[in-house]
Amino acid sequence: MESLSGKVALITGAGSGIGRGTALHAAAEGMHVVVADIKNSDGVAEEIKAAGGSATAAAIDTTDDGAWGLLVDQITRDHGGVDLLVNNAGIVQPVDNAASTSNEDWARIVGVNQTGYFYGMRAVIPGMIERGGGAIVNVASVAGLVGMLNVFTYAATKGAVIAMSKQAAIEYAGSKIRINVICPGIIETPILGDITPELKAYCESQTPLARLGQPLDIGAMAVHLARPESSFITGQVIAIDGGWTAQ
Ligand SMILES: NC(=O)c1ccc[n+]([C@@H]2O[C@H](COP(=O)([O-])OP(=O)(O)OC[C@H]3O[C@@H](n4cnc5c(N)ncnc54)[C@H](O)[C@@H]3O)[C@@H](O)[C@H]2O)c1
């Protein structure tokens, strides 16, 4: 495979879980990684550097449009631009139903999971056009593909991310910017909270490959989508869920 060495990856929500796994993998593949998170970006950037990789920490709230502009300008000054954006920072509410979700919770979840992704795409696309291309990976969820219980707003945002990504993929294909979506199934990360052994066993029993996913299962695909070998892939929605949505 062609090397990603020297390319620049900007990964949101990289202080934990899937984002952290993606950041570690991108760095191991030789990319310079901008570890962007509202918290713990320093910790993961230090972890990458301790392993011999190249990283900078960026404390950012992805719902802050102005912060996106400043961050991308800084990356452009320091490293020439962004080759891969992974929009991954996301939140979920434990119980979230159409009849009971408050306006505040709706706005908060839409803000991070949908508007933050829009701000990210809008911030990097002009630079990618100037540089002759780039890759964007938007992390959605299987909740954007099939119905699930108690994740009403979350599912709405994930479905919206899929639609936004397809729109942008065809709009910017002519500029060689490839935009794809990964829909993780159940991945073992802090977002699951304190999952009980019983619930974990149930989730495994519902998954054809009979295990929960790990952050690297997602991170490896996100990084692969930045490779030249993926240059004919855009506007696609890739479920990485152990076969769960194939049932
Ligand atoms: N873990 C799963 O089972 C699963 C399944 C499907 C989809 N996903 C999606 O994967 C993505 C990552 O989730 P995870 O499981 O790694 O969760 P996580 O809670 O471990 O990590 C999410 C990260 O996002 C950061 N974040 C939250 N709000 C932010 C903001 N406004 N600005 C910047 N950073 C912010 C958090 O600080 C955290 O570090 C999310 O979009 C989530 O919806 C996860």
The ligand as a Gaussian input file, in Angstrom:
#p B3LYP/6-31G(d) Opt

LIG

0 1
 N      -19.230000       3.363000      20.779000
 C      -20.256000       2.992000      20.037000
 O      -20.871000       1.947000      20.261000
 C      -20.664000       3.843000      18.843000
 C      -21.592000       3.282000      17.954000
 C      -21.991000       4.026000      16.862000
 C      -21.476000       5.282000      16.644000
 N      -20.584000       5.807000      17.531000
 C      -20.095000       7.168000      17.253000
 O      -18.695000       7.196000      17.288000
 C      -18.265000       8.507000      17.672000
 C      -17.246000       8.379000      18.799000
 O      -17.867000       7.775000      19.910000
 P      -17.088000       6.963000      21.038000
 O      -17.818000       5.701000      21.245000
 O      -15.648000       6.929000      20.756000
 O      -17.421000       7.903000      22.296000
 P      -16.492000       8.549000      23.427000
 O      -17.449000       9.149000      24.401000
 O      -15.476000       7.581000      23.918000
 O      -15.716000       9.696000      22.630000
 C      -16.378000      10.841000      22.157000
 C      -15.410000      11.995000      22.249000
 O      -16.039000      13.159000      21.706000
 C      -15.677000      14.259000      22.508000
 N      -16.644000      15.335000      22.367000
 C      -17.937000      15.351000      22.754000
 N      -18.484000      16.538000      22.484000
 C      -17.522000      17.297000      21.902000
 C      -17.474000      18.616000      21.389000
 N      -18.551000      19.425000      21.422000
 N      -16.324000      19.058000      20.856000
 C      -15.223000      18.271000      20.818000
 N      -15.208000      17.013000      21.297000
 C      -16.350000      16.536000      21.836000
 C      -15.640000      13.711000      23.927000
 O      -14.877000      14.553000      24.785000
 C      -15.016000      12.343000      23.701000
 O      -13.612000      12.392000      23.839000
 C      -19.520000       9.287000      18.059000
 O      -19.900000      10.120000      16.981000
 C      -20.536000       8.191000      18.285000
 O      -21.860000       8.614000      18.068000
 C      -20.169000       5.122000      18.628000

